[in-house]
Amino acid sequence: MSLNDSTVRAAQPKERAYKISDTKGLYLMVSTTGAKSWRMKYRFQRKERVLTFGLYPDVTLGEARRRRDAAREQLAEGIDPNAAREESRRQAARAAERSFDSIARAWFANKEDSVVSTYASRIWTRVEADLLPELGEYDISEIEPPEILKAIRKIEERGAVEMGRRVLNYASQIYRFAIASGYAQRDPTLDIRGALKPKGRKKRRAWLREAELGDFLRLLENYQGDDLTRLALQLTMQTFVRTSETRFATWDEFEKLTTAAPVWRLSAERMKMREPHIVPLTKQAVRVLDQIKELGLKSDFLFPSKTTTGVISENTMLYAIYRMGYRSRTTVHGIRTTASTVLNEAGFNRDWIERQLAHVDADEVRAAYNAAEYLTQRRGMMEWWSDYLDGQRKGNIVPFKAA
């Protein structure tokens, strides 16, 4: 006698589990807790076995019968339904292991410890938002170039052409990891690089050439605006750190100011890198610090202000440059370009200059980066730079050129 839904629904638990038979081996097992599960008894190779189909009401009577019929078809073909189910599960597990999503997560877990947390978070945010929705569920070895290009096109359509290239680079890194791990044999991202939208013409930052430095430094020395703003620019000129690094400078970052080897130690968090950045300070830079102290501002910050951040705004120094008559001729960031250009032309070792600028690999912050690397050499280079600025301001030429 076959079951109907009313009978199944009305079945109540008893002191012992019991079953209610349907047809063709299908039955409902009712546990002492009241749970109702569909099962099928069958024989395979002379052994009695049981196949489960799930719990009622998640699996309805009609669905249980369909699963029973499918299992009987497998038996008719000489296939054990239980063995087939286990193989299907194994295949699904292997497919999940080989999916782009799974490989991307393994790649990121491998990469995460080698970069600072904030940078790692930005990387994964982009992978999760731009690659996984389009590619995540597919076997990584079966994804074709057009499918990757489709994902990148969606980024380009937002107007984020440069971001599209960056995300494609992340995809390429994931593929290189997959190849090394035995999940893929080639990197299909290489086939679509020529199809990407071209980069827009990059606007060149304004910066001062050597012939312009003298006038700029003299105007800065006689700046008629706020003294704190002038000193912020002068400290930046002496150290060519980034705007934010000057703005948020605190007194506890400066060490050994009364010795022959004073330094400015910027934390890894401030630099958004894995390691701190050490800036050797010259006597001219220390003189600027002394002038800031003389203002008696009574703050942990060198450049405090009544803003939401508690320090001078990001445009304070830039607007001072404008007031000096240098709009479109230079920016605060341009000071770094000027310093890099002058020092390279003076013959200083490029590695020293790059360390002083706190430049690292364009794609990732290297774990091996050492804040103190070339510190002795950089100190000599910075002393030359400060003397060079004095010479330009006074109209003299500093004769020494690096070997």
Residue, then its C-alpha position, 0 to 999 in steps of 0.5 A: m500500500s502506498l503512502n499519501d501526504s496526509t499519512v506522512r504528515a500525521a505520523q507521530p513519534k513512538e517509544r521506538a523508531y519505526k518505519i512506514s512503507d511506501t512502494k518499491g523499497l521506499y519507506l519513511m523512518v520516524s525517529t523517537t524525536g519525531a524526525k522523519s527521513w526517507r529511505m530505500k532498501y535495496r540489494f546489490q551484489r547479494k547484499e542488503r543496503v539502505l539509501t537515504f533521501g533526506l528529511y521530510p518535509d524538506v524532501t516531499l513524498g513526490e521528490a522521494r519517489r523520484r529519487r527512488d526511481a532514479a536509484r532503481e534505474q542505476l541498479a538496473e544498469g549495475i550501478d550501486p546508488n550509494a557508491a554513485r552518490e559518494e563518487s558524485r560527492r567526491q567529484a563535487a569536492r574536487a570541483a570546489e577545490r579547483s574552483f577559481d574562488s577556492i584557488a583565489r582564497a588559497w592564493f590570498a592566504n599565502k600572500e596575506d602575511s607578506v603585505v601590510s593588513t590595509y594593503a591586503s584588505r584592498i587587494w581582497t576587496r577588489v578580488e571579491a567584488d570584481l573577480l569572484p562574482e564572474l569567475g568564482e564558481y568555475d574550474i580555474s583550468e577551464i576558464e577562457p580569456p573572454e570570460i576574464l575579459k568580461a569581468i575586466r570590462k565591467i570594471e572599465e565600464r565604471g570608468a576605472v581603467e587603471m583599476g581594471r589593469r590592477v585587478l587583471n594583475y591580481a587574476s594573473q597572480i592567482y593563475r601563477f599560484a594555480i599553475a605552481s599548485g598543479y591546478a592549471q597549466r597556463d595563465p589565460t590573462l596573458d591573452i587579453r592584455g592587448a584587448l584592454k582599454p588604453k590608459g588615459r594620458k597621465k597628467r604630469r605632476a608639476w615640479l621645480r627644475e634646478a634653475e627655479l629652486g633658488d627663487f622658490l627657496r628665497l620666497l619661502e624663507n620670506y613667506q608672509g603667511d602663517d609661520l607654521t605653514r612655512l615651517a611645514l614646507q621647509l621641513t618637507m623640503q629638507t626631508f621630501v616626505r609625503t604631505s600626510e607624513t609631514r601633516f601628522a608628524t608627532w614629536d615622539e617620532f623624532e629621536k636623537l635630536t641633540t646627537a650627530a645622528p638625529v632621525w625621524r622614525l615613521s611607524a609602519e602604520r603611518m607609512k602603510m607598509r610592513e616596516p617603519h621608515i627612518v629619515p636621517l635628519t640634517k642640521q638644517a632639518v633639526r633647525v626647522l624643528d627648533q623653530i617649530k618648538e619656539l612657537g610653543l604650540k603645546s601639542d603632540f603634533l608638530f603642525p596642530s590646527k583646529t580641523t577635524t583631524g587636529v592637524i593642518s589640512e591637506n591643502t594648507m601647504l599647497y595653498a601656500i605654494y599658490r600664494m607664492g605664485y607657483r600655481s601649476r608650477t609645482t606642488v608639495h608632491g613635486i618637491r619629491t620629484t625635484a629632489s629625486t631628479v637632482l639627486n639622480e643627476a648628482g650621481f647618487n646611488r638610485d637605491w639610496i634615493e628610492r629608500q629615502l623616498a620610501h618607494v617600494d615595488a609597484d604591485e606589493v609592499r615587500a616583506a623584506y623591506n628594511a627601513a634602515e637600509y643604506l641609512t649611513q649612505r642616505r645620511g651623507m646624501m641628505e647632508w649634501w641635499s641640505d647644503y645644496l638647498d642652502g646654496q640654491r637659496k643663497g645663489n651659490i652652487v654646491p660643487f660636490k657631486a656624488a661619485 
